[in-house]
Amino acid sequence: MLFHGPVVALATAAVDARIKLAFEAREPTLDETGTQKALGTEMIAREGRITAMNARRDAAKRSRDWIASS
């Protein structure tokens, strides 16, 4: 089923407005904000560890491939 652009835009705007009202109605406490920041920092660190692990794995594979081709 295809929707017309204005209908989709109106529905999207209504959902966005509800989400915005829900967030404005309840602001996080300082403790929750600190927890959110800590979780964000932890996720960034985890992504860094994953990236480093993948880089080491790729380097080892290139090394094995180079040795095998020699």
N, C-alpha and C positions, 0 to 999 in steps of 0.2 A: 504494500500500500504506500503510495507516495503522498507526502504532505506538501502543501504549498509553503514557500519560504516564510511569509508573515505568520502562519500558524505555528511553525517550528520556532521562530524567533520569539513569539509571545509566550509559548510554553517554556522555552529556555529562560526567558527573563523572569517568569513566575517562579521557577525553581531556584534561580540565582537569588532572587529576593528572599525566599524562604530560608535558604542557607545563611544568607547574610544576617537576617533577623535572629536566627538561632544562635549564631556566634556572638552577635552584639548583646543578646539578652544575658549571656553568661560568660563573663570574662574570666580567664584562668587566674588562679591565685598565684602568688609569688612562688610557692612550692611547686605548683604544676608547671609554671613557666621554666623554673630551673630544671625540672625533670625533663621537659621537652627539649631544652637546650642540651642537656647531658645526653639524651638519646640521639639527638642529631649529631653531636660530636662523635658518639660511639659509632654511628652508622658511617660517618665520613672516614673514621679510622679503619673500620672494617673494609670499606671499599678500597682504601689504600693498601691494606694487607692483601686483599684479593688481587689487586692490580700487580703488586710486587710478586706474588706467588705465580701469577700467569706469566709475567715477564721472565722469571727464573725458569719456568717450565719451557717457554719458547726458546730461551737461550740454550738450555740443555738439549732440546730437540735439534736446533740448528747445529750445535756442536757434534752431536751424534751423526747427523746427516753429512756434515763436512768430513768427519773421520771416515764414514762409510764410503764416501765418494773418492777419497784419496787413494 
